[in-house]
Amino acid sequence: MAILSAHHVTKRFGGLLAVSQFDVEIQENSIHSIIGPNGAGKTTFFNCITGFYRHEEGSILFKGEPLDGLSPDRITRQGIARTYQNIRLFQNMTVIENVLVGGHVHLRTGVFGAVARTRGVMAEEAKALEEARHTLRFVGLAGRGDYMAVNLPYGDQRRLEIGRALQTRPALLLLDEPAAGMNPSETEDLMAFVRRLRDELGLTILLIEHQMRVVMGISEVVTVLDYGEKIAEGTPAQIQRDTKVIEAYLGRRATA
Amino acid sequence: MNARTRSDWMAPVKSGLMGGLIALLIAMVGLVEVSVKRPILTADGRILLSVGQLLLLLPIILMCYKAVQVFAAGCEKVTDRLGLLATGALSGFFASLVLAALVLLGRVINLRTVFIRASPDLFNTLTFGLGLGGGSVVLLLFGALLGGLVAAITLLPDRIRRPLVLGLALVPLAAILTSALFAGRGFSVPVALLVGVVAAALTFAWRQTQPKLQDRVAALSPSGQRTYQVFRWLLPVAIVLALPRLGAYPSEVLVNVGLFVLMGLGLNIVVGFAGLLDLGYVAFYALGAYAMAVLTSPEMTWHGIHLTFWQALPFAVLASTSAGIILGIPVLGMRGDYLAIVTLGFGEIIRLVFLSDWLKPFLGGSNGITRIPKAVVGSIALDNSPKLYYLILAGCVVAAFVAIRLKDSRLGRAWMAMREDEDVAQAMGIDLIKTKLLAFATGATFSGLSGAIFASKLTSIYPHSFHVLVSINVLGVIIVGGMGSIPGVVVGALALVGLPELLREFAEFRLLMYGAALVFMMLTRPEGLVPEARRKLELHEADGEV
């Protein structure tokens, strides 16, 4: 069953067609990659899903319900979380505070509760903290919770960003180039980690990635975008043989 | 010892000249002239050291220190002690050279046609009253000696240096405070020595015993630790409660500080926590004050309602809170500079509304509103500063409590996330509209409370009390104190509101000193005097892994 489906999604910036009549179906509990040359419209599509951009045409359905026109925070509440191409942590907050912010939507405390600090509020905070510690352990950042996020090494910042997204308890996780800037062994770890997210947490993963090793290694379905249009879709093996894809990446003569 | 190049010797000369120039500026704008009568050290009624002289010394000391630091930064451990001392002395020499040049120039041509502050009195101060020739030489030697002394102090081991510097800094501070508060005559040499030595000795002893004490406390049982916490707070609380005993004038100053602490706590939520730069914050202060005035003053007959302070207080605070939300709605989509400019406009609009002839029958226009009754508790009217102090103190305690609780909650985290990255905060499921309006409303509430107390304190209010400068002052308070830091607000208010209030002779230099303080803070300590502390959350309890 498709957890997310997009129909004829079109996003324009002035005269530029960033995403054009894009259709895609993301199967539940799958790892689905979107690839394409720079500027193909991949991140724009992510921004349309998460509500940061409004697409002019088409619609995006999540679990059968339309997301069109919802604000980003409402979409997150539906169960979609994301990470960013250029890591965007809350830099001057501690690691565990970052994760706790991810848990924001699952807490109820209001102004008066926060000031009065009733037993219910205290219990909720304690539970949130426990869950945040659990998430830190899961992403491999146990013991670093009290560091400032800005002080973490690059790889750990990536993990933290994923941890923060996980704390919103999503059903669908959008990862925007998670392997960017990683060396081969870190990339290997990341691939195993993404599989764990799917297998252990039962998430659906939608991935934008440039490293073909990652894309071909873990995806079940690959969708290829070029100039905002879908030019191919299929298993990694099918994509590797697709002449249109090779053309888009390497130019026309390479297909000959 | 590595060979020093020429540029290594240029650095201290440069810092020295810079220090001298700053001292020159301080002298030329007249800061020295107004404060040369305020004594710090006296002997037999003669002033040995005045605030004016200290103001000349401070930039020189600071720049010598900087030169010494630059010198020491070049090597792991200072082996070249002589070089270090020479650096300090050189820097001090060139600083005093600038001042000596001024004296010389002042004798040759009449500077006073342009610089009216270049008075014979100033030259006399600069030459230690020894005349041109001898005085200049003494001045130069003194500068070099001072620089050398600064360098020598940095050479001392840490455990001696810190108490010594603290003792040295505390003496003038204590002398100025006592002279300002009690119209005292500064310290005589023995008293100054006593204060300095005691302060230094206490610091030294405290630094020796503190680690041991902490171990002892950590070894206590939970109930024992609670008792320790109670006792630890007992003394500060007692001091804070006893402060009005200092007299009417100090209480008056403290009440003004308290009004700014209250506003600062509010603005700290808006700017420090949530990162929303609000420059029209005075609007809510004005609204609180006007709501109080309109509801309580017998002059206001158009509505036929006359409440007491306590009856009107909830309405005044509520008026500000609602205004916080109403003024917050149009700026929800704005960020950074745009938000600052629009809120600045709002602040002015509110003031102009209160000033307008159009609303004069209702708000008094430029005549303001007078005859606002004092607050009454039981049978005691809070009609003087020592009594009002407790009212404002209670307000501050409540506001600080609320601010601390909010900061360490889900809402505080949402504010901080919004401050760090608004888009990502929203992507984490934070409702920006609710969260922003909550920040504006809480901030406005504290400000309204402050305004209401202000109105009943003065018993009359006028639109010009709510000038845009109040907003800027509050912002200065939280910047100097440390953005997002609650103790910082108190320290900032004491420094920016309390000190100028005490040192009345500097009244006309207030803005200049604000500017200087802000620039200095941004250069040396951008995080503020008391930076925002972070709670340790992960390893709070025994968690096992490290």
Chai-1 contact restraints between the chains, C-beta under 6 A:
chainA,res_idxA,chainB,res_idxB,connection_type,confidence,min_distance_angstrom,max_distance_angstrom,comment,restraint_id
A,P72,B,Q426,contact,1.0,0.0,6.0,A-B,restraint_1
A,P72,B,A427,contact,1.0,0.0,6.0,A-B,restraint_2
A,D73,B,Q426,contact,1.0,0.0,6.0,A-B,restraint_3
A,D73,B,G429,contact,1.0,0.0,6.0,A-B,restraint_4
A,D73,B,I430,contact,1.0,0.0,6.0,A-B,restraint_5
A,D73,B,D431,contact,1.0,0.0,6.0,A-B,restraint_6
A,T76,B,G429,contact,1.0,0.0,6.0,A-B,restraint_7
A,R77,B,G429,contact,1.0,0.0,6.0,A-B,restraint_8
A,R88,B,D421,contact,1.0,0.0,6.0,A-B,restraint_9
A,R88,B,V424,contact,1.0,0.0,6.0,A-B,restraint_10
A,F90,B,A417,contact,1.0,0.0,6.0,A-B,restraint_11
A,F90,B,E420,contact,1.0,0.0,6.0,A-B,restraint_12
A,M93,B,M416,contact,1.0,0.0,6.0,A-B,restraint_13
A,T94,B,R534,contact,1.0,0.0,6.0,A-B,restraint_14
A,I96,B,L537,contact,1.0,0.0,6.0,A-B,restraint_15
A,I96,B,E538,contact,1.0,0.0,6.0,A-B,restraint_16
A,E97,B,R413,contact,1.0,0.0,6.0,A-B,restraint_17
A,L100,B,R413,contact,1.0,0.0,6.0,A-B,restraint_18
A,V101,B,R413,contact,1.0,0.0,6.0,A-B,restraint_19
A,V101,B,A417,contact,1.0,0.0,6.0,A-B,restraint_20
A,V101,B,M428,contact,1.0,0.0,6.0,A-B,restraint_21
A,G102,B,M428,contact,1.0,0.0,6.0,A-B,restraint_22
A,H104,B,A414,contact,1.0,0.0,6.0,A-B,restraint_23
A,H104,B,M428,contact,1.0,0.0,6.0,A-B,restraint_24
A,H104,B,G429,contact,1.0,0.0,6.0,A-B,restraint_25
A,H104,B,I430,contact,1.0,0.0,6.0,A-B,restraint_26
A,V105,B,G429,contact,1.0,0.0,6.0,A-B,restraint_27
A,L107,B,R410,contact,1.0,0.0,6.0,A-B,restraint_28
A,T109,B,S409,contact,1.0,0.0,6.0,A-B,restraint_29
A,T109,B,R410,contact,1.0,0.0,6.0,A-B,restraint_30
A,A114,B,R405,contact,1.0,0.0,6.0,A-B,restraint_31
A,A114,B,L406,contact,1.0,0.0,6.0,A-B,restraint_32
A,A114,B,S409,contact,1.0,0.0,6.0,A-B,restraint_33
A,A114,B,L411,contact,1.0,0.0,6.0,A-B,restraint_34
A,V115,B,V402,contact,1.0,0.0,6.0,A-B,restraint_35
A,V115,B,R405,contact,1.0,0.0,6.0,A-B,restraint_36
A,A142,B,E545,contact,1.0,0.0,6.0,A-B,restraint_37
A,G143,B,E545,contact,1.0,0.0,6.0,A-B,restraint_38
A,G143,B,V546,contact,1.0,0.0,6.0,A-B,restraint_39
A,G145,B,E538,contact,1.0,0.0,6.0,A-B,restraint_40
A,D146,B,K536,contact,1.0,0.0,6.0,A-B,restraint_41
A,D146,B,E538,contact,1.0,0.0,6.0,A-B,restraint_42
A,T168,B,G429,contact,1.0,0.0,6.0,A-B,restraint_43
